[in-house]
């Protein structure tokens, strides 16, 4: 039976509030309200890697275990992802429907990307639907990568892979965002455009911490 780490739950709650206040500041045009709150998303990625590795790292021993893990992750992410996307298009369509101007709908390529949760992987070059769902997309595919590594590699190799992945992800994010970061000081705010690099870096940083914690204990 799994028990919750209350300190981590509290940290996740604080991070969630920071993200909410950040978006609230954007909507109300109040840039001074938690200006860098978007960075709490990176904290979520680190916590996710730490928790997932701690809970499942030693249990993903066979394809059956990995399949069950991915099904559970998919079951937690996909329904909410679809529900929020549908809500986005319904609300966006209301003004058009009321004025008999048609309705607001994704293109075929966008629909396919939404259904497969690939909208955060730079397959489509622009943001669409629920713009914040890029993190859901990226995290699911990082789960897939994590499960694959647990299946094919021994623990020592897993540590090395996690460290290299975290480093490469961070390097890509810094390279892509360097110009924006220098010009306006708004750094690492990559979403559907290379947000996957942030996700890989944060998630596998959490995995490295979890693996070293296990070794120390």
C-alpha positions, 0 to 999 in steps of 0.5 A: 500500500502506498502512503502519501508524502505529506511534505511533497503534497504540500509542495505540490499544492504551493506550486499549483497556487503559484501557477494559478496566480501567474495565469490570473495575473496574465488575464487581469494584466497584472504582470507583477502578480507572481511574475515567474510563477510559470516556473512552478511547472518545472517544480511539478516535473521534478516532483513527478520524476521523484514520485514516479521513480520512487513508486515504480522504478523497481516495479517495472520489471516486465512488459506487463508491469510497464503496460499497467503503469502506462495504462494507469498514467494514461487513464489519469491524464487523457480524460481530463485532457479531453474534457478541458479541450472540449470545454475550451472549444465549446466556450470559444464557439459560444459567441459564434453560435449566438451570432450564427457565424459558425463554430470554433473547431480544431483542424484535422491535424490539430484534432489528431494531435489532441487525441494522441496528446502530442500537442506538446511535441512540436509536431504542429508549429502553433499552440491550439486548444487548451494551451496549458495541455502541452505539459500533459502531453510531454509528461505522458511521453516522458512516462513512456520513455521512463518505463522503457528505460526501466525495462531495458537497463540496469539500475546503474545505466538508469542513473546515467541515462537520467543524468544525461537526459536531464542535462541534455534537456536543460541544455536544449531549453537554454539554447532555444530560450537564450535570446528571449531570456537575455532580451526581457528576462523572461526565461525558460517559458517554453510551452508547445515550442520545446516545452518537452525539453523542460519536461525531460530536464525536470522529470529526470532530475527528479529521477536522479534524486530518487535513485540517489535517495534509494542508494543512500537509504 
